[in-house]
Every structure is written in structure tokens, then in C-alpha cells.
Amino acid sequence: MTKRKTVTLTQMRNKNMETLRGLSDEDLHKFIAGWKVGTADHIAGERELRRREGMSVAMRSWIAIGCSVVAVIISFVALFLS
């Protein structure tokens, strides 16, 4: 996994998706707010925001699954040790 390059709103050289991925959440919100609803730049910003939200939902799901697996393992260990 490569580390995401961080870019500030004032350092943006272009408005492609790769550059938008480098913005912090705060700068991405400012970018979206600076465009009229329905314009290509506004849509691109909202698309990046939805992508980030989707990733956080997936991450929470994996964390919940991991916790469940650990709980089952601890239960089996406790069962066999008692």
C-alpha cells in the first residue's frame, strides 16, 4: 500500500481525482463548497467524499469481524483451560 501524497487546497496543480485524494478532509470540504452544485468540480469533490465514507464503513466492518474472531478464540481457549 502506497502512502497518499498530501496536498493543501492552495497547492493543487490540477483538479483530477488523484489530486483530490491528496486533500485533507477539511480541504476537500472547502473545495466542494467553492463550486456550484452540479458542476463537474463539485461532482468530483462529492464523489471523492463518498469514496472516503465508503472506505471508513468497510474498515469498521473488518474491525467488527476481527473483534468477533478474537472473542471466539478467547472463548475456546477459556473452555479448554477450565
Secondary structure, DSSP 8 states (H G I E B T S, - for coil): ------B-GGG-S--SHHHHHTB-HHHHHHHHHTS-TTSHHHHHHHHHHHHHHHHHHHHHHHHHHHHHHHHHHHHHHHHHH-
